[in-house]
Each structure stands twice: as C-alpha cells, then as structure tokens.
Amino acid sequence: MTTRRILLTRAAEQAEATAERLRGRGYAPVVAPLVRVDFAPPPDPALFEGVQAVLLTSQNGLRALSGRGAHLPVLAVGDRTAEAARAAGYRDVRSAGGDAVALGALARAVLRPERGAVLHVHGEAVARSPLAALEGFETREAVLYRTVDAGGFAADVVTALRAGDVAATLVYSPGAARRLVAAMPDDVALRAVCISEAAATVLRMSGWRGVVDIAASPDEAAMVRKLEVYT
C-alpha cells in the first residue's frame, strides 16, 4: 500500500493548519518544522497614517499586524491569506490569487497614487516585492517578523525518511527549499511539490534526489492537487 505520509517543514502554526487540511483528505502529515517565526511588537497606529491600503504577502504578515489597521483595505497575495484576514476582522479584503507579482498587479489596478501611501507588511527576507509594480506611488514597508532556522530533523523523522515511509514534501519558498536541502539525509530520495519554479530551482541546483514537481498555480490548493496525482 502506498504511503500517504507527507512531510511538512513550515513553522509550527502554519504546518499544523496545513496538516489539518491534509488529514481531511486522508493523508498522514509529518510535522517537522525547520523554521520558527519571531514577531516584532504590534505596530504603532502611526504606521497607518496616510495609508490607503495594506499589502500582505503571507499569513505571517497578517499575524504580525495583531489586528492593527483593520479599518484599511487589505490586498492579500492569495486566497488563504485573504480568508485569514477576513476572519481576523479586516472587512475590505481582496485576493490576488497568486504571488507577489500578481499582488503588485492587483494593487496597481485598484489603487491610485493620489489616495495615499501603500504599505507592504513583510518579514526580513523578501524574494519579490509587490511594491516594484507601483512606480509613481508613495510606498512604505514594515518589517514585522523574521524567520529563524530551527535546526535539522528529529531522529524519528530521519528514520522515517530513510525507511521510505514518507511519500512527499511540500515546499513553499526558495528559503524553505534551502533549509530542506540542508536537513535532508544524503541517502534519501523524496518527491517534492513546490509552490513555484523559484523553489524548484533551488532543489534542482542542489542535486535533489527525488522528483521535483511544481504546482499549477502558486498556492497551497494547487500544491495539494499536484500531490493527489500520485499519492
């Protein structure tokens, strides 16, 4: 019988949310975070003065806001972040349904320079900024969290990997791919479902021992659909 154990290496809170979705589809998640998220104190209200909209490229950015700026429109990178923002009390929320490039395009389409600044809330490391699309706008950035390497896998996870008891892993970013490569035992080949070509490239360039797949669109739902093709 084909194993349906799926390795999740995101930060604990994110990994558990994904694990719950996977359990509902009959998978057995292996939650093994390779990173933790450290948040800055909640932002001062002055951060939002003169701002017409907030851009969110992750749910960590939303958590870092701690409910601040809920009176402002929010443009979210994808549907999951948009849903989480609505659940957190943000009333005017739109989803770009894609990546940072899609978010920048949405912002350019629905915002106007004369209406005020555009605020991007993010962590220390930014692969692509949606603000790059907003030439002519006043833009602001708020670094409200950082990711910290949590070390390698626990012994039981390594044992399961070496025994072939894990079918695949989900890879959500180039940074996650780099951490995965560093932690993976050299003698293990594992299928990886990546959220983007950028994440997949990190694995391929590392000599990843296993199939590397890319989701049809840069979101978790598409990653799970790709996962279901072969598990």
C-alpha positions in Angstrom: 0.0 0.0 0.0 1.4 3.4 -1.0 2.3 5.6 2.0 0.3 8.8 2.4 2.7 10.4 4.9 3.6 14.0 3.9 6.5 15.9 5.3 5.7 19.5 6.4 8.6 21.7 7.3 7.0 25.1 7.7 6.8 27.0 11.0 4.7 25.1 13.6 1.5 27.2 13.3 1.4 27.1 9.5 2.4 23.5 9.4 -0.4 22.5 11.7 -3.0 24.3 9.7 -1.8 22.5 6.5 -1.7 19.2 8.4 -5.4 19.6 9.3 -6.3 20.1 5.7 -4.3 17.1 4.6 -5.8 14.9 7.3 -9.2 15.7 5.9 -8.0 14.3 2.6 -6.8 11.0 4.1 -3.1 11.9 4.4 -0.9 11.4 7.5 1.2 14.6 7.9 4.6 14.5 9.4 5.1 17.9 11.1 8.8 18.7 11.3 9.4 22.5 11.4 12.7 23.6 10.1 12.0 27.3 10.9 10.3 29.3 13.6 8.8 32.8 13.2 9.8 35.6 15.6 7.4 38.6 15.6 8.1 42.2 16.4 5.8 44.0 18.8 2.4 45.1 17.3 2.9 48.2 15.1 2.1 51.7 16.4 -1.1 53.3 14.9 1.1 56.0 13.4 2.3 53.4 10.9 -1.1 53.6 9.1 -1.5 57.3 8.9 -1.9 58.4 5.3 -2.1 54.8 4.1 -4.7 53.8 1.5 -4.1 50.0 1.6 -2.0 47.3 3.2 -0.4 44.6 1.1 0.1 41.2 2.6 2.4 38.6 1.0 1.9 36.0 3.8 -0.2 35.0 6.7 2.7 35.8 9.0 2.4 39.4 8.0 -1.3 39.3 9.0 -0.4 37.7 12.4 2.3 40.4 12.9 -0.4 43.1 12.5 -2.2 41.8 15.6 -5.5 43.3 14.3 -3.9 46.8 13.7 -5.0 48.7 10.6 -8.3 46.8 10.3 -10.0 50.0 9.0 -7.9 49.9 5.9 -8.4 47.9 2.7 -6.2 44.8 2.5 -4.8 43.3 -0.7 -3.6 39.7 0.0 -1.3 37.6 -2.1 -3.6 34.6 -2.1 -7.0 33.2 -1.1 -5.8 31.6 2.2 -4.3 34.9 3.4 -7.4 36.8 2.3 -9.6 34.3 4.2 -7.5 34.6 7.3 -7.6 38.5 7.1 -11.4 38.4 6.9 -11.6 36.0 9.9 -9.3 38.4 11.8 -11.7 41.3 11.3 -10.4 43.0 8.2 -13.5 44.0 6.3 -12.3 45.2 2.9 -10.1 42.3 1.6 -9.2 41.3 -1.9 -7.1 38.3 -3.1 -4.5 38.5 -5.9 -4.9 34.7 -6.2 -1.2 34.3 -7.0 2.2 35.5 -6.0 3.9 38.8 -5.2 3.9 39.8 -8.9 0.1 39.2 -9.1 -0.3 41.2 -5.9 1.6 44.1 -7.4 -0.5 44.0 -10.5 -3.7 44.0 -8.4 -2.5 46.9 -6.4 -1.7 48.9 -9.5 -5.1 48.1 -10.9 -7.3 49.1 -7.9 -5.3 51.8 -6.1 -4.5 55.3 -7.1 -1.4 57.4 -6.2 -3.4 60.4 -5.1 -5.2 58.4 -2.4 -2.3 57.8 -0.1 0.6 55.5 0.6 0.7 51.8 0.1 2.1 49.8 3.0 3.7 46.4 2.5 4.0 44.3 5.7 6.6 41.5 5.5 9.5 39.7 7.1 13.2 40.4 6.9 13.7 38.3 3.7 11.7 39.3 0.6 12.3 37.4 -2.6 10.0 39.7 -4.7 8.3 42.8 -3.6 4.8 43.8 -4.9 5.8 47.4 -4.5 8.0 47.1 -7.5 4.9 47.4 -9.7 3.9 50.7 -8.0 6.0 53.3 -9.7 4.6 56.7 -9.0 3.0 55.7 -5.7 4.2 56.6 -2.2 5.2 53.2 -0.7 6.1 52.1 2.8 7.5 48.9 4.2 7.1 47.4 7.7 9.4 44.5 8.7 7.3 42.9 11.4 8.7 39.4 11.7 11.7 37.2 10.9 12.2 33.5 10.3 14.9 31.7 12.3 16.3 28.3 11.4 15.1 25.7 13.9 17.8 23.1 13.2 17.6 19.7 11.5 15.1 16.9 11.7 14.5 14.9 14.9 15.8 11.3 14.9 12.4 9.8 14.3 11.8 11.9 11.2 15.2 10.9 9.8 14.4 7.2 10.5 11.0 7.5 8.7 12.7 9.2 5.7 15.3 6.5 5.4 12.8 3.8 5.7 10.8 5.2 2.8 7.8 5.9 5.0 7.2 9.4 3.7 5.7 9.9 0.2 6.5 13.6 -0.5 7.1 17.0 1.0 5.5 20.4 0.2 8.0 23.3 -0.4 6.6 26.8 -0.1 9.5 29.1 -0.9 13.1 29.2 -2.1 14.2 29.7 1.6 12.2 26.6 2.6 13.9 24.7 -0.2 17.4 25.7 1.1 16.5 24.6 4.6 15.1 21.3 3.4 18.3 20.6 1.4 20.4 21.3 4.4 18.4 19.0 6.7 17.7 16.1 4.3 19.9 12.9 4.8 22.2 12.4 1.8 20.8 8.9 1.2 17.2 9.8 0.9 15.3 10.5 -2.3 11.9 12.2 -1.8 9.3 13.7 -4.1 8.9 17.5 -3.6 5.9 19.5 -4.6 7.0 23.2 -5.0 4.9 26.3 -4.9 6.9 27.9 -7.6 9.7 27.5 -10.2 12.0 29.5 -7.9 11.6 27.0 -5.1 12.0 24.1 -7.5 15.2 25.6 -9.0 16.8 25.6 -5.5 16.2 21.9 -5.2 17.4 21.0 -8.7 20.5 23.1 -8.3 21.3 21.3 -5.1 21.2 17.9 -6.8 18.0 16.9 -5.0 17.5 13.1 -5.0 13.8 12.8 -6.0 11.2 14.0 -8.3 10.5 17.8 -8.2 7.0 18.9 -9.2 5.6 22.4 -9.5 2.1 23.4 -8.6 -0.1 24.7 -11.5 -0.5 28.0 -9.6 1.4 29.4 -6.6 -1.0 28.4 -3.8 -1.5 25.6 -1.4 -4.6 24.3 -3.0 -2.7 23.7 -6.3 0.1 22.0 -4.4 -2.4 19.6 -2.8 -3.9 18.9 -6.2 -0.5 18.1 -7.6 0.1 15.9 -4.6 -3.1 13.9 -5.2 -1.9 13.0 -8.7 0.4 10.3 -7.3 -0.5 9.6 -3.7 
